[in-house]
Amino acid sequence: MSLSSRIFFCIFLLALGTATALSYYCYMVLHDYLVEGEAPPEEEQRAVIIPLPSIE
């Protein structure tokens, strides 16, 4: 295996791991907060909740 192939393979594995970690974070962390209706942890300080008017 040549050096350029090894470098490409290492960069490919790094990109694959980064994509996996990012998708895990988006699904497990942000998805839970979106389903529960709460703001994500880093957005809690800036979140503004606007109540919807009731239709009667």
N, C-alpha and C positions, 0 to 999 in steps of 0.2 A: 504494500500500500504506500503510495507516494505521499510526500509531505503535504502537497496541496489538497489531496483527497482527505487526509486526516484533519487538516484545518477546516475544510468545508464541512466535514462530518461533525466536528466539535461545534461549529457555528450553528449547524442545523439542529443539533441536540439542545443547544442553549435557547434557540428560538422556539423550539417545540416546548421546552420546559416553561419558558416565559408565557407562551400562549395558554398552556394548561393552567398555570397559576392564576393568570388573569381571568380566564373563564370560570375557574373555581371561585375566585373572589366575587365576580359579578353575580354568579348564581347563588352561592351560599350566603353571602353577606347582604348584598343589595336586594336580592329576591325576597329574603325573609322580611326585610323592612318594607318593601313595596307591598307584600301580601298583607302584612299586619297594619299597613296604613300609617306607619311612622316614618320619620325622616332617617336617612342613614346616619351613622354615628358622627361623621365629620360635618354633617349639615344641621345637626340639632341646634346649634347656637344661632344659626341664621334662618331657621325655618319659620315661616309665617303660615299659620293655619287660618284659612278664610272659610267660615261656615257657609254652607249653601243655604239659600232661602228655602223654607219649607213650602211645598205646593199644597194648598188646601182648597 
